[in-house]
Amino acid sequence: MAQEQKYTVVAARDGYEVRHYQTCVVAEVKVVGDFDAAGSRAFGSLFRFISGANGASEKISMTAPVIQRSSQSTRLQVWDEHVISFVMPADMKIADTPVPTDSHVELREVSDQLVAALRFSGRMTVENFESNTRRLQECLVRDGYIQSDVARLARFNAPWTPGFMRRNEIQIPVVVATK
């Protein structure tokens, strides 16, 4: 079982959670193309990086989730530039992270943030992403949160996991609306 990215639940709402994620390091790859193929296209480079294709030839523990977001808009398009990210283990700082040997893999520090998360199961499609994103956005408006960045898809399971057993989340960075 892969280590999961650490967070603290700030609020449990009707159908979703608001979480605080601490600062973390991600390894990410940008790919242009189809939503469905983007994760597969980037996965190999990221997996080789954590398997030792880095300046230290160091193996890095696999963590969950694998995150996918659009780098160009607030709505994930079918053909777009997608950023696929592996979250590094919680104890790893950017200065401690080995340098990737693949020029497609970039390291980035993500500052701590407040994130709304809606969990659902099934195979991931553009339609599932968009309908669940709309659902979460409606809840956020209802509950007084403002979206502060693009929605992202978080996948927690291996690709061979049957769809009905898969854990997926829509995650949206938020701020609390001032009244």
N, C-alpha and C positions, 0 to 999 in steps of 0.2 A: 504494500500500500504506500503510495507516494505521500510525502509530507504535504499538507495543505497550507496555503498562504494564511498567515495569522491575522485575525481581526477580532474586534470587540463589538458585540451587538449593542448599539446605542438605543435603538427602539425597535420593537416588534410591532409592525402595523398589519392591517387587514390585507393579507396576501403577499407581503414583502417585509424585508428587514432593512433597517438603516444601520450601517456598520462603519466603524473607524478602522481603517487600514493604516498601519505604521509605514514609515519610509521603507522602501525595498529597492532591490536591484533587479532589473529585467534584462534578459538577452532577447533581442528582437530582430526579425527579418521583415523587410517590406517586399511585397509581391503585387504586381498588377495583374488583374484578371478576375475570373469568375469567383464569386463568393464561396461556392461549394468546393472549389479546387484550391483556394488560397491556403487553407490550413495544411493540406497535404504537401503543397509545393514548398512551404517554408519549414515544415517539420524536420525534414532530413538534415538541413544545415544546423538547426537548433539542437537536434539530437546528437549529431556528431560533435558539436561544441561541448555539451555536457558529458559526452563519452570520452573526452580527452583531446579533441582537435582544438587545442588552445596552447598558448605559449608555455604553459607549465606542464602540459600533457597530463593534466589533473582531471579525474573524474568528479563530476558534480552530481549530487543527488537530484533525481527527478522530483519536481513538485507539481502540485495541481493548484489551480487550473491552468490550462493553456488558454491564453486570451487572444481574441481577434477583435480588431476595431478598424474602422475606416480612418485613414489619415487625412481625408479631404473634405468631409462633410459631416453634418450631424445625423445624416441618414445613411446607413450602409447600403451602397448601391451594388447591383449585380456585377457590374464591371467597374472596378474602382481600384485604388491603391489600398491594400489591406496590410495591416501591421499585425504580425503574429508574435506573441511574446511568451517566453518561459520565465516564470518568477524564480529567482535564485533562492536558495535556502535562507531562512530568516536571519541566521547569524552571519551571513556574507555581506560585507560592505563593498562598495564599488572599488576601493583601493585594493581589496583582497581578491577580487574576481580576476581570474586569468584572462589574458587578452585573447580574443578569438583569432584563429588562423584563417578562417573563412571571412573574406571582406564583406560578405552579405550580412554577417552577424554583427550587430551593434549592441553595446552595453549602455544602459541608461538608468539613472537613479530616479525613482518616482517618489515624490514627496508624500507625506502622510495626507490622507484624504478621507472625507465622508462619502460613503457610497451606498446607494439604494440597490438592493439585490432582490430579484424575483426569480425563484427556482421553478424549473419545469423539467419534464422528461421527454424523451423522444429523439428522433433523428433531427439534426439541425438543417433547416432550409431557410432560404431568404424569407419565405412567408412566415415561418415560425419566429424568426428573429424579429421581423417587423410587427407582427401581431402582439407578441409579448412585450416588445419595446413600447408600443402604443398603450398597452394595458398598464405598464409600470408608469409611464409618463402621466396618464390620467390619474393614477393614485397619488403621484407626487403633487400635482396641482391641487387635488382635493385636500391633501394633508399639509400644504404650505411649504413644500420644498421647491427649489429652483435648480434645474439641470445646469451644471457648470462645465460640462465637457461632453464629448460624444458618448453614446451608448456603446457598450462592448459586450461581446459574447464570451462567456467563461465556460470551458468544457472541462469536465472532471474525469472522464473515463477514456479507456483505450478504445481505438476505432473498432475493435471486434466485439465490443460490448453490445448486446442486443438493444435496439432503440428504446423499448419500454423500460429498460434498466438504467438508461443513461441519465446522469445528472447534468443539467445545463443551467446557466443563470444568465439573465440580462443584468448587467451592472451599469449603473449610471452615477457618475460623480455628481454630488449635490451640495447646495448650501441651504441653510434655513432662511426662509423668507422673513424679512423684518416686517413687523406689523405697524 
